[in-house]
Amino acid sequence: MPQEERAQIDAVELRLAQKYAELPHDHVAAIVQHVYAAFNQSKLRDYVPLLVERRAREVLARSAAARAAVAEVPTPAVAGSETVAVPHKRPEWRSATWAWLGARFAAPAAKVEDLTEREPAHN
């Protein structure tokens, strides 16, 4: 690995750590190093830092979006000693989900009941 390339990769890591400051620096560094390792066998090294920055930026953008989505999920609020439920944004999904789960897991249970109703075979 040429020294100049290593300096460019370090600069990429620093730029991305500043751009994605909401992500832990260790996570940004690991992503950059992982993407950089994918180019170890590349013969043409001139564009490796540019390609590493582009790919790492794509991965980090997905990480940041996923982290933001997780942060938006409602959680129960605690008031004193009781838990106060936060209303679900899409209550119609809840009934559809339970209907699907009931249909999905009811069939295997029916098969188990059929097996228990049979008389045991005597040898």
C-alpha positions as CSV (number, residue, x, y, z in Angstrom):
1,M,0.0,0.0,0.0
2,P,1.6,3.3,-1.1
3,Q,2.0,5.9,1.7
4,E,0.1,8.5,-0.4
5,E,-2.9,6.2,-0.8
6,R,-2.9,5.5,2.9
7,A,-3.0,9.3,3.6
8,Q,-5.9,9.7,1.2
9,I,-7.8,6.9,2.9
10,D,-7.2,8.5,6.3
11,A,-8.5,11.8,4.8
12,V,-11.6,10.0,3.5
13,E,-12.2,8.5,6.9
14,L,-11.9,11.9,8.6
15,R,-14.3,13.5,6.1
16,L,-16.9,10.8,6.5
17,A,-16.6,10.9,10.3
18,Q,-17.4,14.6,10.2
19,K,-20.3,14.2,7.7
20,Y,-21.8,11.3,9.7
21,A,-21.1,12.7,13.2
22,E,-24.3,11.0,14.5
23,L,-22.6,7.6,13.9
24,P,-19.8,6.4,16.2
25,H,-16.3,7.1,14.9
26,D,-15.3,3.5,15.2
27,H,-18.2,2.5,13.0
28,V,-17.2,4.9,10.3
29,A,-13.6,3.8,10.5
30,A,-14.6,0.1,10.3
31,I,-16.8,0.8,7.2
32,V,-14.0,2.7,5.4
33,Q,-11.5,-0.1,6.2
34,H,-13.9,-2.8,5.1
35,V,-14.5,-1.1,1.8
36,Y,-10.8,-0.3,1.4
37,A,-10.0,-4.0,1.9
38,A,-12.2,-4.9,-1.0
39,F,-9.7,-3.1,-3.3
40,N,-6.6,-5.0,-2.0
41,Q,-6.3,-6.9,-5.3
42,S,-6.9,-4.0,-7.6
43,K,-4.0,-3.4,-10.0
44,L,-5.0,0.2,-10.9
45,R,-4.7,2.1,-7.7
46,D,-5.2,5.7,-8.9
47,Y,-9.0,5.7,-8.2
48,V,-9.1,3.5,-5.1
49,P,-9.5,6.4,-2.6
50,L,-12.3,7.9,-4.7
51,L,-14.1,4.6,-5.0
52,V,-13.7,3.8,-1.3
53,E,-15.2,7.2,-0.4
54,R,-18.2,6.7,-2.7
55,R,-19.0,3.1,-1.5
56,A,-18.4,4.0,2.2
57,R,-20.7,7.0,1.9
58,E,-23.4,4.8,0.5
59,V,-23.1,2.3,3.3
60,L,-22.9,5.1,6.0
61,A,-26.0,6.8,4.5
62,R,-28.0,3.6,4.9
63,S,-26.7,3.2,8.4
64,A,-27.6,6.8,9.3
65,A,-31.1,6.3,7.7
66,A,-31.6,3.1,9.6
67,R,-30.5,4.7,12.9
68,A,-33.0,7.6,12.3
69,A,-35.8,5.1,11.5
70,V,-35.1,3.3,14.8
71,A,-35.2,6.5,16.7
72,E,-38.7,7.3,15.4
73,V,-40.2,4.1,16.7
74,P,-42.6,4.9,19.5
75,T,-41.8,3.5,22.9
76,P,-43.9,3.2,25.9
77,A,-43.7,6.3,28.2
78,V,-43.3,5.7,31.9
79,A,-45.4,7.8,34.2
80,G,-44.7,7.1,37.8
81,S,-44.8,3.4,38.4
82,E,-47.3,2.5,35.5
83,T,-46.5,2.2,31.9
84,V,-48.5,4.5,29.6
85,A,-49.0,3.1,26.1
86,V,-48.2,5.4,23.2
87,P,-50.8,5.1,20.5
88,H,-49.7,3.2,17.4
89,K,-49.4,5.3,14.2
90,R,-51.2,2.7,12.1
91,P,-53.7,0.8,14.2
92,E,-55.1,-1.0,11.2
93,W,-51.8,-2.8,10.8
94,R,-52.1,-4.3,14.2
95,S,-55.3,-6.3,13.5
96,A,-54.0,-7.4,10.1
97,T,-50.8,-8.6,11.7
98,W,-52.6,-10.6,14.4
99,A,-54.9,-12.1,11.7
100,W,-51.9,-13.1,9.7
101,L,-50.1,-14.6,12.7
102,G,-53.2,-16.5,13.8
103,A,-53.6,-17.9,10.3
104,R,-50.0,-18.7,10.0
105,F,-49.6,-20.6,13.2
106,A,-53.0,-22.1,13.5
107,A,-52.4,-24.7,10.8
108,P,-49.5,-26.5,12.5
109,A,-51.4,-26.6,15.8
110,A,-54.4,-28.3,14.0
111,K,-52.0,-30.9,12.6
112,V,-50.7,-31.6,16.1
113,E,-54.3,-32.1,17.4
114,D,-55.0,-34.5,14.6
115,L,-52.0,-36.6,15.6
116,T,-53.1,-36.7,19.3
117,E,-56.6,-37.8,18.5
118,R,-55.5,-41.0,16.7
119,E,-55.4,-44.2,18.6
120,P,-51.9,-45.4,19.3
121,A,-50.8,-48.3,17.2
122,H,-50.2,-51.5,19.1
123,N,-47.4,-53.8,18.0
